[in-house]
Amino acid sequence: MFKHKTVFVVGAGGSKEVSLPTGDELRKIIIEKMKIGPSGFTDGNIGAALVEIYNRRPQPFDINPYIKAANQIAEAMPGALSIDNFLATHANNGHIVTLGKIAIASSILAKESTCDIRLNGEGKLPLGKAENYWMNTFCKLVSEEAVSEDLNNLFHDVSIITFNYDRCIEHFLAHYLSTYFLIDMPRALELSGRLRIIHPYGQVGNYPGRSENTAASAIPFGARNNAADLVNAVEQIHTFMERKTEHQVVATMRNVIAEANHIVFLGFAFADMNMELLIPESVAVPKTVFGTVLGLPSPTTQAIDNTLKSQFQTVNSISAPVHLAQLKANELLQHYWHPIFK
């Protein structure tokens, strides 16, 4: 259990450890999904999802604007920082935004179904395949002093903010708790629900058994790409510009950041638009910041270091110690486990 209030901020590098795509990889996948053949989209799930959307609306269905949008997305992806940035740029083009969201949902759900933490034939999560996943190390350290008779306070002083659309954290956490503490899944889901997990840009479906958003459709982890699930997932994805839950979600994020003693960035790119959502108006609680900067050159790393020290400086000018490392997410936790968890 945590000795200090701690917030983990997770980017694509965190899910990459269990074979989910990075932003660059997702761009390439989406280019393939935008291919058009003689009968329409070569990926039948895309076309089926479009038809499903229009079955839920009164307007007649016209595929041509989506064919145009598909070509525009595919041509632009090599020059886009990410699909999210491209959709933000074209937030007023409904056909591009809708098609882009369908492509995101289809890509992520497909990758969930083949990733390292998918369930085996017996419905169990193979922990051996997830030894290099940061959530495995996280759970080991959280469980270090826990006893099975008293688990309700496991996540008392920790929150996770994930900018990923996937549900890897929710999925792994519930199955880890069930496997390690020898409890049934309803109890594991109840316990995992005590860990606050915030998705500022939404997710590809509410994770079954969790109650953060009871109005949102639950979609099983790694669900097959059927049209209904894709459309339900699209309805739960937000672009940078939409921020449908801005006031509630952003206020919550800034509040947990403001109250935290430790902030840990894992596989996070420190994009300006994302950082703007996180930084509270004032910082009263002194903080220590940890973060991965794997593959970033020294000038960029130094600039990030300077920015973090400034952004998390307290109102009485106490500068935040910043520890940035050329490590993967799991490696950072293994190297810094004592200062983070103790």
Stockholm file with secondary structure:
# STOCKHOLM 1.0

chainA/1-342         MFKHKTVFVVGAGGSKEVSLPTGDELRKIIIEKMKIGPSGFTDGNIGAALVEIYNRRPQPFDINPYIKAANQIAEAMPGALSIDNFLATHANNGHIVTLGKIAIASSILAKESTCDIRLNGEGKLPLGKAENYWMNTFCKLVSEEAVSEDLNNLFHDVSIITFNYDRCIEHFLAHYLSTYFLIDMPRALELSGRLRIIHPYGQVGNYPGRSENTAASAIPFGARNNAADLVNAVEQIHTFMERKTEHQVVATMRNVIAEANHIVFLGFAFADMNMELLIPESVAVPKTVFGTVLGLPSPTTQAIDNTLKSQFQTVNSISAPVHLAQLKANELLQHYWHPIFK
#=GR chainA/1-342 SS CCSSCEEEEECHHHHHTTTCCCHHHHHHHHHHHTCEETTEESSHHHHHHHHHHHHTSSSCCCSHHHHHHHHHHHHHGGGCSCHHHHHHHTTTCHHHHHHHHHHHHHHHHHHHHHSTTSCCTTSCCCGGGGTTSHHHHHHHHHTTTCBTTBCTTTTTTEEEEECCSSCHHHHHHHHHHHHHHTCCHHHHHHHHTTSEEECTTBCSSBCTTCCTTTTSCBCCTTCCCCHHHHHHHHTTBCCTTTCTTIIIIIHHHHHHHHHCSEEEEESCCCCHHHHHHHCCSCCCSCCEEEEECTTCCHHHHHHHHHHHHHHTCCTTCCCCCEEEESSCHHHHHHHHHHHHHC
#=GC SS_cons         CCSSCEEEEECHHHHHTTTCCCHHHHHHHHHHHTCEETTEESSHHHHHHHHHHHHTSSSCCCSHHHHHHHHHHHHHGGGCSCHHHHHHHTTTCHHHHHHHHHHHHHHHHHHHHHSTTSCCTTSCCCGGGGTTSHHHHHHHHHTTTCBTTBCTTTTTTEEEEECCSSCHHHHHHHHHHHHHHTCCHHHHHHHHTTSEEECTTBCSSBCTTCCTTTTSCBCCTTCCCCHHHHHHHHTTBCCTTTCTTIIIIIHHHHHHHHHCSEEEEESCCCCHHHHHHHCCSCCCSCCEEEEECTTCCHHHHHHHHHHHHHHTCCTTCCCCCEEEESSCHHHHHHHHHHHHHC
//
